Amino acid sequence: MADYFLGADVGSSKTHVLISDDTGRALGFGESGAGNHEVVGYAGLAQALGEATDEALGEAGLEKSQISGAGFGVSGYDWPSERQPTLQAIATLGLNCPVDAVNDALIGLLAGSAQGWGIAVVSGTGCNCRGWDRERRHQGMVTGSGIWMGEAAGGGDLVGKAVQAVAYEWTRRGPATQLTPALLEYTASSTPAEMLQNLITGEKEIDATAAPLVFKVAAGGDPVALEVVHWAGCELGELARCVIRQLGFEQLEFEVVLVGSMFDAGPLLIEPLRENIISLAPGARLVRLAAPPVTGAVLLGMEAAGFATPKRVRKALQKGKLGDKNPSNPVLVPESGLNYSLEQSQ
């Protein structure tokens, strides 16, 4: 008789739940809205988990009582004081099985690393960095609180730097840049003064969704945009260096798993990140996450239940789709490969 496992990736904009069997075969998937308690509160976390779990169970044709173990990667779960209310929100699901919950950066590490330890650098809308030592007794972390704690760079930080470059050009503090016409077009503004005024007064907004535009301008050779992207890569490398020092990894060989859409930019962002890390820890090996992070949550659920996860199970999860029921589901299709000499986690 098969065992079934549930994994949840809880984010600030969406929540994913995946159910697999003990061979790593994906059986059901569910999606709902934001579950980060800093965004929607713990009641919102419970609601998002409930909606996505019900959908995944329905698609898998399973009951909650059939789940043998469950893992949860939760955005916003940063400190020990948040563990109990997080577990209480999870308990509203009514699962009768062992569960574990970690910060969502760690399920990216589980999904992408060969042996479940190392460091994960996350850069999407925001950024984060966490790590586990080989025995998983010690965890390294940054605050996860973003630029006001000096931790960059997610997409929002990158775009903020690009807007700053436009302001520098307009005030004659900095050089001309192709970021100016690009962002004018993006915001439907006639002049830099109009765009900046509207951003300052709140009549217009520009957020992390403009990050691909910054990368496009940089790829075209604009020196200012190249400097902005280089800054972001160096800053992400600094996050990794913090965790490397905390865990004493300087002389070890270990994996650094790159998680998030920002890394789709390829070498422009990743090379300064790599150089910064290697200067402290020459044995670090960068790996681009190729599997959906929610697969790491399923692996966490298997571990919570004391279930061994041989390499074939990890590979099946990392390559898993929802079979013939939903072959085009983009959530369970590994991200497209980079035109870059990074190893893909498989």
Secondary structure, DSSP 8 states (H G I E B T S, - for coil): ---EEEEEEE-SS-EEEEEEETT--EEEEEEES---HHHHHHHHHHHHHHHHHHHHHHHHT--GGGEEEEEEEETT--SGGGHHHHHHHHHTT---S-EEEEEHHHHHHHHHSSSS-EEEEEESSSEEEEEE-TTS--EEE----GGGGT---SHHHHHHHHHHHHHHHHTTSS---THHHHHHHHTT-SSHHHHHHHHHHTSS---GGGHHHHHHHHHTT-HHHHHHHHHHHHHHHHHHHHHHHHHT-TTS-EEEEEESGGGGGTHHHHHHHHHHHHTT-TTEEEEE--S-THHHHHHHHHHHTT----HHHHHHHHH--BGGGBTT-GGGS-----SSS-EE--
